Amino acid sequence: MATDAVLGGRTALVERHVPDTARAAVIFLHGGRAEDHSASRPWHLAALRMRPLLRAVAGSVPLHHVLLADVRYRHRGWNDGAAADDARRALDQLEARLGPVPVVLVGHSMGGRVALSIAGHPAVRGVLGLAPWLPPGEPAGHLDGTRLMVLHGADDRITSPDDSARYVLAARAAGSPAGMVLLDDTDHAMLRRLPTWHTLASAAVADLLRGRPTPGGLVATATAPDAPGILRR
């Protein structure tokens, strides 16, 4: 059963696995909508989509000292960054609960944008973005030194692989050891080629926790045709 960490009467961090001694944490951030002020609920599809991923990642990390948790948004939408405020509150609650521990953020779609927007937080060691929503002009300057891996389906029509490639280039220019893998024959929902999504995500999280550098290659896409190295699966 999930345990909620509460700070100031508000809950943003929902703990899914709590070891006896937590030395690191992986926090999952599900997707949402650009604008929607209705309440976010754990039975919404965007939240449910992350449960199998969490279980897959749990099999690749040392659970005896890694805490696994979700972020509970107040509303279903990004809402001009309100979802990111919820995620920052979750990090504050985690620190109040455990003290300063390194954190890896795993975000899908809107959750990827949320994760990257708060990646400058001192607790964040790395970010895994899964089909992230990264509109042109999304800031990346705060990622200096923060490791980033992006996985994006080549057939995604909800969020743009080209936007992800642009963002990874911007993150590299800012000093982030960032990489990206483009997955053929799959799209935004991560259902097609589900085992591949889970395998690559689990390996990425394990490497980010260990502090290993992200792969150096960047996908060549329409907006980055001359990028060095192509990682395509």
ZADRENSE-446188 format. One record per residue (C-alpha): residue in one letter; x, y, z. Coordinates in steps of 0.05 Angstrom, whole numbers, plus 32768, in hexadecimal, padded with zeros to 4 digits. Layout:
<nodes>
AXYZ
...
</nodes>
This chain:
<nodes>
M800080008000
A801A80467FEF
T802F80728029
D802780BE8021
A805B80EF8039
V8037812C8052
L80548172805B
G802B81AE806F
G7FEA81888068
R7FF5817C801D
T800A813B7FFD
A803281377FBD
L805F80FA7FC8
V804080B57FC6
E807180807FDC
R806B803C7FB9
H80A880197FD6
V80CC802E8015
P810B8009802A
D812480078071
T815D8035805F
A815280618022
R8191807C8001
A817180927FBF
A812D809A7FA0
V810B80927F5D
I80CD80BD7F53
F809B80B17F1B
L807380E97EFB
H803980D77ECE
G801C80FE7E94
G7FE2812D7E8F
R7FC681667E65
A7FDD81AB7E52
E7FA281CC7E77
D7F7381A77EA5
H7F6081BD7EEB
S7F38817F7EFD
A7F5481557F35
S7F8981227F24
R7F7680DC7F3B
P7FA0809D7F42
W7F7080757F16
H7F7880A37EDA
L7F9A80817E9F
A7FD780AE7EA0
A7FE580987EE8
L7FD6804F7EDC
R8005804D7EA1
M804080577ED0
R8031801C7EFE
P804E7FE57ED1
L808A80127EC4
L8096801B7F0E
R80947FCF7F18
A80C57FC67EDF
V80F57FF97EFB
A80EF7FD97F40
G810F7F9B7F23
S814D7FC07F0E
V815E7FEA7F4C
P81777FD67F91
L81357FD87FB7
H81587FD07FFA
H816C80197FF7
V8144803A7FBE
L8100805A7FCD
L80CD80597F94
A8096808E7F92
D806380B37F67
V805280FC7F65
R8009810D7F73
Y7FF5814A7F4A
R7FBC81757F63
H7F9F817C7F1C
R7FA281567EDB
G7FC3818E7EB4
W800781B07EAE
N7FE181F17EBB
D801A82217EAF
G804A81F97EDA
A801D81E87F15
A802D819E7F0B
A807781AF7F14
D806681D27F55
D804781917F6D
A8086816B7F5B
R80B3819C7F7F
R808781947FBC
A809181487FB6
L80DD81527FB6
D80D7817D7FF4
Q80AD81488016
L80DF81138003
E8117813B8023
A80EE81468061
R80E180FB8065
L812880E18055
G8158811B8055
P8182812A8017
V818380ED7FEA
P819180EB7F9F
V815380E67F73
V814680CD7F2D
L810680E87F0C
V80E080BE7EDA
G80AB80E57EB3
H807C80D37E7B
S805E81077E4C
M804A81437E77
G806F81217EB0
G80AE81257E87
R80A681707E81
V809881747ECC
A80D7814A7EDB
L810481757EAF
S80E881B67ECA
I80FD81A37F11
A813E81817EFE
G816681BA7F1A
H815281A67F60
P819181927F87
A8175814D7F97
V816C81397F4E
R81A3810D7F33
G818480FC7EF0
V814480FC7EC6
L812580C87E99
G80F380E77E69
L80C280B77E47
A80A180D77E0A
P80A7811A7E2E
W807E81577E1C
L80B4818B7E0D
P809881C57DE5
P80C981F07DBE
G80ED82217DEC
E80E881F67E2A
P8122820C7E57
A815E81DD7E5D
G8193820B7E7A
H818881F27EC1
L819E81AB7EAE
D81E981B87EB3
G820681787ED1
T81C281557ED5
R81C081137EAF
L8186810A7E7F
M816D80D07E55
V813180D57E27
L810B809B7E07
H80D980AE7DD1
G80AF80857DA1
A80BB80957D58
D807080917D49
D805B80C07D82
R802680F17D6B
I8016810D7DB0
T805B81287DC2
S809381367D91
P80D3810C7D8A
D80F181487D65
D80E281757DA1
S810481427DCE
A814281417DA1
R8145818D7DA1
Y813F818D7DED
V8177815A7DF5
L81A481857DC9
A819481C27DF4
A81A1819A7E34
R81E581857E19
A81F581CD7E08
A81E481DE7E51
G821581A97E6B
S81E8816D7E75
P820181287E61
A81C1811B7E3B
G81AD80E37E0C
M817080CB7DE6
V8156808A7DC9
L8122808A7D92
L80F7804B7D93
D80DC80337D50
D809680177D48
T807A80347D88
D805580727D9E
H8040809E7DD8
A801A806B7E02
M8058803D7E0A
L802C80007DFE
R804A7FE97DBC
R808E7FCA7DCB
L807E7FCF7E15
P80B67FA07E2B
T80E97FCC7E06
W80D0800A7E2A
H80D57FE77E6D
T811A7FCA7E5F
L8138800B7E48
A811780347E7E
S812E80047EB5
A817580057E9B
A817580517E96
V815C805A7EDD
A819080297EF8
D81C7804E7ED4
L81AF80927EEB
L81AE807A7F33
R81F580607F2C
G820B80A17F0D
R822080827ECC
P822380B17E91
T81E980B07E60
P81F780977E1A
G821980CA7DEE
G81EF80C17DB0
L81B580EC7D9D
V817F80D67D6C
A818380F87D28
T813F81147D19
A812281477CEA
T813881807D18
A817C81627D29
P8192813D7CEB
D81DC81457CF8
A81DD81327D41
P821781047D51
G820680BB7D5F
I81C2809B7D54
L81A280717D8A
R8166804F7D6B
R814380107D82
</nodes>
